[in-house]
Amino acid sequence: MSGILDQRILLLLISFLTSLWSTKVLSEWKKCGDRECETAMSRVQATTDYLGPDCRYLNFQTGEEIIVYSKLSRKNENLWIGSKGKDFGYFPKDAVKVEEVLITEEVEVLTKETDFLCLDGDEYVFE
């Protein structure tokens, strides 16, 4: 009986830690082309294949074009947010090269809970 209880506690702990990891705020600030982050900032090209750790990230292959809409700032400046076709998500800025700058002035704004939601299939998954 004790062994079953130990296994249940271990599974509960793993589930809790996984939940904490997946809801991790990547940054409290981001830079955008406008206050609503709707203006495309730049067009970039992938210089390497990239497969993100979860569905919040944009997966791509070398040579694909990505439109950048915002860039995380302060706490985590390594991640940009963009789209490729109908796919949208975070990706490391080191995996791309800038092909065209579309805006010259960036605006820094606070992130929102919706910035970190996971788009999984056709559903919005709030962790």
N, C-alpha and C positions, 0 to 999 in steps of 0.2 A: 504494500500500500504506500509506503514511504517513497519508493522508486517512482510510482506514478505521479505522486504529488510533486516530487522534485522535477520531473519532466514537464509538468504543467507550468510550474513556476518559471522554468527555463524558457519555455515557449512564450509565456507572457512577457518576460523580460526582453526576449529577442524582438517580439512584436512591438513593444514600446520603443525600443531603441531604433528600430527601422522607421517607425512613425516619426520620431524626432528627427532622424536624418533626412527624410523626404520632405519635411516642412521647413527645413532650414532656410532662413531668409538669406539670400545670396548677397544682398546689399540693401541698405536703406535709401540710397540715392541712385539716380540715373541721369544721364545726359541725353537730351533729345533735340530735335530740330524745332519743336514748338512745345508749349505747355501741356498739350494733350498727347504728345509723342505720336502724332499721326503723319508727320512729314518725313519722307524718306531722307536719310542723312547722306548715304553713300551707296555706291554699287561696288561690291567686292567679288573676287574670284577665289575659290578654294585652292589652296596650294598643297593640300593633303587630304586624304580621306579622314572623316571624323564620325564616330559613333558615340553619342552622348550616353551618360549613365542612367537617364530616365526620360520619360516622355515630355519633360519640359525643355529638352534640348533638341536642336536642329541637327539631323544627320545629313551628311553630304559626301560627295566624292570629288576628288581632284578635278578642277576645271569647271565645276558648276558655279553659276552666278547666284549671288545672294544680295538682297536689298536690306540694308541696315536701317533700323528705325530708332534704336536707342543703344546706349552703352552704359553698363553699370559703372558707378563711380565710387570714390572714396574707399570703402571696405574691400571691394573686389573690382578692379579695373580691367581684369583679364577677359571678362565675358561681355560680348555684344549680343544684341537681340535683333533677329532679322527673319526674312522669309525667303523661301525658295519655292516658287509655284504656290500651292495652297498650304504648304508646311511652314510652321512658324516656331521659333524657339531660340534658346541660348546657344552660343558657340564660342570657342576661344578665339580671341582676336589674332593669335599667332598662327592660326590655321588658314588665314586668308591674306590676300594682298588687295589694297585699295586700287580700284580701276578708275573710279570717278567720284569726286566729292560733289554732293548735290546741295549742301548748305554750308555756309561759312561761319555761322554763329550758333553755338550750342547753348541750350538752356538746361540748368540743373534742377530737377524736381524730385520730390519724395516718391519712393515706390509705393505701390498699393498691394493689398492682398492678392488681387487678381493678376498681378505681375508674376506670381509664383504658382498659379494654378497649373494643374497637369491636364493637358488635352489628350485624353486617351480614347481613341476611336471617335464616336460622335457625342461623347458625354464630357461634361466639365467635372473633374474630380477635385474637390477641395479636400486636402489632407488635414 
